[in-house]
Amino acid sequence: MPIILYPTNCFKHAGADVPEGITLTLNNKITIIENAAFNGSGVANCDFANTKLEEIQNLAFEGCTKLTSFTAPATLTRLGATAFQYCYAVDNVDLSAANIINIPGKCFIGCTNLNKITFSPNLKNVGTSAF
């Protein structure tokens, strides 16, 4: 079965000027969001709770300054380093359903508005400067 994904840089800097931001909805065939796929875009909300997403790679949402929340699905097993770096507006991250054992270094660095994060019960390691 082929892996269905959003490829590297596919929406990089797209929609950065959209005032209301964009709600990102994935279908159940998307399993990977590759490096920098939405880097700097106008994405405002990522609720992937009911998807089959397994991996979010490095810089995938880096610099998405309108992104306010992220909800991970149970199928998510890997977050890339710097995946959500400098998403200044993020105030809520929910990893409670995810099967993540590691939050890599710098994954959420620069998320200066982060007020609440709910960790995966499987979490074993938080990398240097992850937040």
C-alpha positions in Angstrom: 0.0 0.0 0.0 1.5 3.4 -1.0 2.1 6.0 1.7 -0.1 9.0 1.2 1.5 12.3 2.3 1.8 16.0 2.0 5.3 16.3 0.4 8.1 18.6 1.5 7.4 22.3 1.0 4.0 21.6 -0.7 2.2 24.6 1.0 5.3 26.4 2.3 4.4 30.1 2.9 0.9 29.6 1.3 -1.8 31.8 2.7 0.4 33.6 5.2 -1.7 36.7 4.6 -5.1 35.2 5.2 -6.4 37.2 8.1 -8.7 34.5 9.5 -6.2 31.7 9.0 -7.0 28.2 7.6 -8.4 25.1 9.3 -6.4 22.1 8.1 -8.5 19.0 7.7 -6.9 15.7 6.7 -8.6 12.7 5.0 -7.9 9.3 6.4 -5.4 8.4 3.7 -2.8 11.0 4.9 -0.2 9.3 7.1 2.8 11.6 6.9 3.3 15.4 6.7 6.8 15.8 5.4 9.5 18.4 6.1 8.3 22.0 5.9 5.0 21.0 4.2 3.1 23.9 5.8 6.1 26.0 6.9 5.0 29.6 7.2 1.5 29.0 5.9 -1.7 30.5 7.2 -2.9 27.4 9.0 -4.8 28.3 12.2 -6.1 25.0 13.5 -5.0 21.4 13.3 -7.4 19.0 14.8 -6.2 15.6 13.6 -7.9 13.6 16.3 -9.9 11.4 13.8 -7.2 10.9 11.2 -4.6 8.2 10.5 -1.7 10.5 10.7 1.4 8.7 11.9 4.3 11.2 11.5 4.9 14.9 11.4 8.4 15.6 10.1 10.9 18.5 10.8 9.7 22.0 10.3 6.3 20.8 9.1 4.5 23.7 10.7 7.4 25.9 11.6 6.5 29.6 11.5 2.8 29.1 11.2 2.1 32.3 13.2 -1.7 31.9 13.1 -1.7 28.3 14.4 -3.5 28.3 17.8 -4.1 24.7 18.6 -3.0 21.2 17.7 -4.8 17.9 18.5 -2.9 14.6 17.8 -4.6 11.4 16.7 -4.0 8.0 18.4 -2.0 6.9 15.4 0.7 9.6 15.7 4.0 8.0 16.7 6.6 10.6 15.7 7.1 14.3 15.8 10.1 15.8 14.0 12.5 18.2 15.6 11.3 21.8 15.1 7.9 20.6 13.8 6.1 23.5 15.5 9.0 25.8 16.0 8.0 29.5 16.2 4.2 29.0 16.1 3.8 32.0 18.4 0.0 31.8 18.7 -0.2 28.2 19.8 -1.8 28.1 23.2 -3.1 24.4 23.4 -1.4 21.2 22.4 -3.2 17.9 23.0 -1.0 14.8 22.6 -3.1 12.7 25.1 -4.3 10.2 22.5 -1.0 9.9 20.6 1.5 7.1 20.9 4.4 9.4 21.2 7.4 8.4 23.3 9.7 11.2 22.4 9.2 15.0 22.0 12.4 16.0 20.1 14.5 19.0 20.9 13.1 22.4 19.7 9.8 20.8 18.6 7.8 23.6 20.2 10.5 26.2 20.8 9.3 29.7 20.3 5.7 28.9 21.1 5.5 31.8 23.5 1.8 31.7 24.0 1.6 28.0 25.0 -0.6 27.7 28.1 -1.7 24.1 28.1 -0.1 20.9 26.8 -1.5 17.4 27.5 1.1 14.7 27.1 0.8 11.2 25.8 0.7 8.6 28.6 3.5 6.8 26.7 5.9 9.8 26.8 9.3 8.8 28.0 11.6 11.6 26.8 11.5 15.3 26.2 14.4 16.7 24.2 16.6 19.7 25.0 14.8 23.0 24.5 11.6 21.2 23.3 9.5 24.1 24.6 
